[in-house]
């Protein structure tokens, strides 16, 4: 009975306004913690919680290679490893049948390669599946994926290193076509990837800090509401320094969460733009993890609500009538004391 009383005490004998604030403060902190923990721990148990994904389906790659060879003009490096010639003329000098033969050869090179690759916080995975075309009820031809197999490994340092990922997926021929004779791993690219991975680590540390700060706010809030006084219906008896401290922590958690979310979003947009400009024509697409990305910004929204629940009432609300009356009484007493002397 005593335990039940202690558990219920923080939620009883509150005014309507204070009950709304309590619900906002506690629920937003709880959801923020849940979302942050899902972002950090969820990828261990659920392979759908990935940050990035590279799609390179065999059908798309084959079509991209064929179109690239047909539309290219000039000279391209040879993709034939055993060829004695250094280059093959590509463009108007080749007939469609010759281009098709080269495309079929390139398709044979990638037929055993994975069709997509995902990268999460703790691991990276590549997947393969079989495709078959069928006609739906509306008469349209659709592609159905069957027998999908996903293989995962411990994460490497290439969350945004799409070129290394394609190499690990045995798609060197795609890179050879895309970067004809160019240095695929030049110093500028390597430096950019190092900086992106460093920024990603900073963002993940920000998410960890946010989770810890929200947990501290939640525990402190429960303690404060439990010790507000026997018949008190609000937090007026709690020292202001305690409430100001919680408001400050909520602002820090909110800033940390928003900065981390914005940083990760910017990194994803940069990588997506690069892959789109360099490899889109070859059937390779870079996408963000929709589920993980949604949870990321939901955690930031919850942090904003937590900050609104603590900082706004403390720093932006008008003083209560009782506090105003106490200040007025104090000023009157000070005035009388001055006149007496």
Secondary structure as the mmCIF struct_conf table of DSSP 4:
data_model
#
loop_
_struct_conf.conf_type_id
_struct_conf.id
_struct_conf.beg_label_comp_id
_struct_conf.beg_label_asym_id
_struct_conf.beg_label_seq_id
_struct_conf.end_label_comp_id
_struct_conf.end_label_asym_id
_struct_conf.end_label_seq_id
HELX_RH_AL_P HELX_RH_AL_P1 UNK A 2 UNK A 9
TURN_TY1_P TURN_TY1_P1 UNK A 10 UNK A 11
BEND BEND1 UNK A 12 UNK A 13
HELX_RH_AL_P HELX_RH_AL_P2 UNK A 16 UNK A 45
TURN_TY1_P TURN_TY1_P2 UNK A 47 UNK A 48
BEND BEND2 UNK A 51 UNK A 51
STRN STRN1 UNK A 52 UNK A 55
HELX_RH_AL_P HELX_RH_AL_P3 UNK A 58 UNK A 71
STRN STRN2 UNK A 74 UNK A 77
TURN_TY1_P TURN_TY1_P3 UNK A 81 UNK A 82
BEND BEND3 UNK A 84 UNK A 86
STRN STRN3 UNK A 87 UNK A 90
BEND BEND4 UNK A 91 UNK A 91
TURN_TY1_P TURN_TY1_P4 UNK A 92 UNK A 93
BEND BEND5 UNK A 94 UNK A 94
HELX_RH_AL_P HELX_RH_AL_P4 UNK A 96 UNK A 110
TURN_TY1_P TURN_TY1_P5 UNK A 111 UNK A 112
BEND BEND6 UNK A 113 UNK A 113
BEND BEND7 UNK A 115 UNK A 115
STRN STRN4 UNK A 116 UNK A 119
BEND BEND8 UNK A 121 UNK A 122
STRN STRN5 UNK A 123 UNK A 135
TURN_TY1_P TURN_TY1_P6 UNK A 137 UNK A 138
BEND BEND9 UNK A 139 UNK A 139
STRN STRN6 UNK A 141 UNK A 154
HELX_LH_PP_P HELX_LH_PP_P1 UNK A 155 UNK A 156
BEND BEND10 UNK A 157 UNK A 157
BEND BEND11 UNK A 159 UNK A 160
HELX_RH_AL_P HELX_RH_AL_P5 UNK A 162 UNK A 168
TURN_TY1_P TURN_TY1_P7 UNK A 169 UNK A 170
HELX_RH_AL_P HELX_RH_AL_P6 UNK A 172 UNK A 178
TURN_TY1_P TURN_TY1_P8 UNK A 179 UNK A 181
BEND BEND12 UNK A 182 UNK A 182
TURN_TY1_P TURN_TY1_P9 UNK A 184 UNK A 185
HELX_RH_AL_P HELX_RH_AL_P7 UNK A 187 UNK A 226
TURN_TY1_P TURN_TY1_P10 UNK A 227 UNK A 227
BEND BEND13 UNK A 228 UNK A 228
BEND BEND14 UNK A 230 UNK A 231
BEND BEND15 UNK A 233 UNK A 235
TURN_TY1_P TURN_TY1_P11 UNK A 236 UNK A 237
BEND BEND16 UNK A 238 UNK A 238
HELX_RH_AL_P HELX_RH_AL_P8 UNK A 240 UNK A 279
HELX_RH_3T_P HELX_RH_3T_P1 UNK A 280 UNK A 282
TURN_TY1_P TURN_TY1_P12 UNK A 283 UNK A 283
STRN STRN7 UNK A 285 UNK A 288
HELX_RH_AL_P HELX_RH_AL_P9 UNK A 290 UNK A 307
HELX_RH_PI_P HELX_RH_PI_P1 UNK A 308 UNK A 316
BEND BEND17 UNK A 317 UNK A 317
HELX_LH_PP_P HELX_LH_PP_P2 UNK A 318 UNK A 320
HELX_RH_AL_P HELX_RH_AL_P10 UNK A 321 UNK A 340
#
